[in-house]
Amino acid sequence: MGGTGTVQGRSAVRAYIGSFTSAGGRGVLAADVDEETGALTVTGGSDAVADPSYLALAGPVLHAVSETEAGAVASFDVTGPAPRPLGAPVPVDGAAPTHLAVTAGHLLTANYTGGSVTALPLAEDGTPRPATSVLRHAGSGPVAARQAGPHAHQVLPAPGGRWVVSVDLGTDSVRICALDADTGALRLHGETALRPGTGPRHLAFHPAGTHAYVLNELEPTLTVCRWDAAAGVLEPLGETPVVPEDATGPSHPSAIVVAPDGRFLWVAVRGDDTLAVLALAPDGAEASLVATVPCAGTWPRDLTLAPSGRHLYAANERSGDVTWFTLDPETGIPVRAGAIEAPAASCVVFG
């Protein structure tokens, strides 16, 4: 493809798309990426695992949650045109894992229905072994229909590699944990309470590592926090709306991306079906909504920035597509550039 190099006969940059097979998704799709235009060309897929809704890439191995009641993770070899399963799925001892991350030789999952975080050690070939630790959350929130108990929605390593953070929608909080790389044990270090009823879903760090931005699902807001990496302390500073004041109807934010230079932040909002553009203060301590644009589909579940930083990708779950946008380098505003069909799309990662 024009403007794109090749590695072993394929595009130098690849995209992987997760989906809900229970809603007609094709499992995990692999696609070549044209780095100049942002265009995706699907090269193959695998439906060997049920509901691989979220993905994480570690070298030649792609990991996927199986967001089912039983709860498992699966791994794929992605050196060829289509993902190839590497063994049977491994249980995570938690229901409905919805997010995962790789750190310190372990695969971590956030188990939504289970309200827990699981650590699984990775073998030399990069595949997960049985779980060594399950950290169970406790608590609830004021929105009875969604917060009767804990619902871990995201887990990721914090900058510096010392801490792991887990975002819990059900308890209106973010937990800071320590992972023992030798034993795989997870230990709770602290918990940051957010405003009750906001329903935090995902978190992203500023590239400087001094601030974090918590995206709330039950209220369309962003909580700006100060992050103390040495102490492992997350301190809320204030909230910013991610929809205009005159917005009507339900709005359920889903995904957050911070620009590599720290100037902008983008948010996907379901229901409203928009992408919000927020400008960040030079020190990262403040965020302000500057624009919203249509997501060019329905129910944008995930939002991802290409490695080049020039294109933004929305996984529109209910319209069944992945749409890409070219970013204006001065304003940060996305402009639709193209789309591919991807039924029940839920996640896009690059490698």
N, C-alpha and C positions, 0 to 999 in steps of 0.2 A: 504494500500500500504506500502511496506517496508520502514522503517525509518520515517514514518509519523504518528503522533498521530491522535486522533479523537476528534471531538467536536460534540456532539449530533449525533453520528454515521457517521460523515463525516470527511474529511481531515481537519487538524487544520489550514492549509493555503489554501486559495482559490484564483483562478484567475477569472477575468471577462473580456470578450473580446467584444469590440464594433465593429460594422461593418456598411457598407452601404447597406441597404435593397434594395435601388434603383439599385444596381449593383449585386444583387444576394446574399447579405449577409443574415445571419440568425437572425439578430437583436442582442440581448445581450445573450452571452453564459456564463455559469458558469462551472468551471472546478476544480477538485481536483488537488493539487500540491504535487508531491513527492519531499520533500525537499532535499533528498540525490542526486537524479538524475536530478531534474528539470522537470521531465516529467509531462505533463498535461493529465488529463482524463476528458472529457466533461461529465457533469452530467445532463445538461438540458439547456433550453434556452427560450427566449421569443421574438417574432417578433411583439409585440403589438405596438411598436413605430417605426415610419419611421426614417431611417438613424440615429441611436444612435451612432454617430461616436466617441464621447469622453465621458469618464466615470469618476466619482469621488465617492469614498466610504466614508461614514460617519456612523460608527457603523453598525447596521443591515440594513441601507438604502443605496442603490446604486442609484446615480443620473446620468442621461444621457441627453446630448443635443439631440434635434431632428434637425439635420442640414438640414433644409428645408427652403424654401423662407419665409414661415410664421414664423418660428422660435419658438421653445418651449423647455421646459425641462420636463423630466418625471422621476419618482422615482419608485424603485422596492424594495420589501422585499426580502432579500437574505438569510433568515434563513433556507430555504429548498434547495432541490437539483436543482431547477430551479428558476430563478428570477420571482417574482410575481408582476405585476403592482399595484401600489398604487394610484388609482384614474386616472383622465384624465390628459394629458399633460397640462402644464401651459404656456401661451404665455410669451415671453421675450421682446416683443416690439422691436425686432431687427431681421433682416434677417440673416439666415445661421449661427446660433451659432456654433462655431467650437471648443470651449474649455470651461471648467468650473472648479470652485474650491469652497470649503466650508471654510468660515472663519467668526468669530464673529457672529454666529447664522444666517448667510445668505449664500445663494447660488449665486455665481457670474458667469456670462457668458460673453465670448468674442464673439461678433457677427461680423463675417467676412464681409459679404456683407453690413450689416447695419453700419459698422464702429463705433461700440459703445460697451459699457460695461453695463450690467444690474445687478442690485441687487434685489434678491427676498428673503424676510424673510422666515425662516423655522419654521413651526409649531412644537408643542411639540412632535408630532409623527415623526418629521424629514422630512415631506413633504413640498414642497415649496408653498407659498401663492403668490398672485399677486405681480407683480413688484412694488417696492417703488421708484426706481430711475433708470434712464438711462443716462449715461454720454456719450455724443456724441463726437467723435473725429472729428478733422478737419485737412485738409492738403492734400498733394499729393507728388508724387515723380517723378523722371525723366524717369522711365520705363513706357511708356504710356499704354502698354497692361495690366500691373498689378498694376499700382500706380496712376490711374486717381483720386482716392479718398482714404479715410482712410479704412483700413482693419484690424480691431482688430483680432489678431490670438491667443492670449493667455492672461489669467488673473490669477494671483496667489498672495497669501499673501507673503510679504517679511518677513525675519527672525525678530523676535521680536514682530510681530503682529500689529505694529502701522500703517504700510503702505500696500497698494495694488499696484502691478505693472501690467501694461497692455502693451503688445508688439504689435506694429502696423506695418504690412508689407507695407501698402500703404503710410505711412508718414515717413518711415525710422526713427522711434523714439520709445522710451519707456516712457510711462507716469507713474508718481508716484501719487497715489491718496490716500485720506483718506476716510474711511468708518465709518459713524456714526452708531454704533451698536444699538442705541436706535431707530433711525428714518429710518435707511436704506438708508440715503442720501450719495451719492458719491460726493466727492469734489476733483477737480484737484489741486494737490500741486505743481507739476513741470513736466517738459518734457525734456528728454535727447535726443538730436539729434545725430544720427549716420551717417556714411558716406552715401551720397545720392546714391540710386540705389542698396544698399545691400539687402534691403527687409528683415528686421528682422522678425523671425517667432516665436521662442521659447527662453526662458531664464531659466537658472538654477543657483542656488546659491551655493557657496562653503560652506561646513559644518561649517566652522568657522564664516560664516555670514559677512565676510569682503569684499568679491568679488562676482561678478556675471559674467556669461558667456552668451552672446547673440548669438544665432545661426541664421545666415543669410541664407535665401532661394534663393534669386536672384543671389547672388554670394556665392560660397562655402567656406565661411570663418566664423570664430568665433571671436567676439569682446569681449575682456577681459575688465572688468570694475571694478573700485573700488566702493564699496557700503558703504555709511555712513548712518547707520541705525538711528542715532539720528536726523540727519538733513533731512533725506529722499532724499539724493542726489546720483545719479548714474553718475560716471565719466569714460568715455572711456579711456583705456590705450593703446590699440593697437589691431591689427588683426592678426589672425593665420589661414593659410589654413587648410581645413579638407580633401582635396584630394591631392595626389602627384602632383608635378610640371608637370610631363609628362602625366597627365590624359587627355584623349580626350573625346569629346562628352559632352552632357549636364549633369550637376550635380546639384541636388536640395536637399540640406540638409533639414531634416524634424524634427528630435527629438534629444534631448540631455539628458544625464544622468551623474551625478557626483558621484563618489565613496564616500561612507560614511566616509572613512578616508582621503579624499581629495587628494589622490595620482594620480588618473586617471579620465579621462572624456571620455565618448563614444558618438559618433554621428552616426545617420543613414543618409545615403545619397542615395536618389532616382536617377534613371537614371544610375548613377555609380553603384548602387545596392551593396553598401559596408557599412561596419561598420568601422568607424575610431576610432583609439585609440590615445588619447592625454595624455601626461604626464604633470602634474601640478607642478609648483614650490612649495617648502614647504610653502611659505606664500600665495600661490594661485594667485600671481600677474602675472604669465606667464604660457602659455600653448604651448606645442610643439607636432607636429604630429610625432608619432613613428611607426605606422603601420596601414594598412587597410586590412580587410579580407572580402570575399564575404558574403553577408547577407543570402545566401542560398535560395533566392527567388527573387521576382521582386517587386520593388517599396516599400521599407520599410517605412511605414508611421509613425510608432511609435516604440519606444524603451523603455524598462522598466527593472529595476533591481529588482530581487526577494528580499524579506525581509531578506533572509540569506546573501545577497551580493555575493553569489557564482555563480549565473546564470543570464544571460541577455536574454531578450525576444524581438524578432523583429516581429512586425505585418506587414507581407508582403501583401500589399493590392491587387496587380494585380495577383500575383501567388496564392492568396487565402490560406494562411497558417500562422501559428504562429510557428516560429522556436526558439528553445532555445539553448544557448551556455554556456559552462562551462568556467569560467574566470580563467586564470592563475594568482595566487595571487602575483607573482613576477613581471610579465611583463604587466599584464592587458589585454593580448591578448585573445579574445574569440575563443573557439573551438566548432564547431557545435556538439550538443549532441542529437538532435531529433526535431520532428515537428509534428503538427497536422493540419488537414484540417480546414480552417476557411475562407470561401469565403468572399472576400471584407473586410478582417480584417483591422481595423483602430486604435485600441487602446487596451492596456492590463493594467489592474490595479490589485493590490493584496490586500487581507484583511484576 
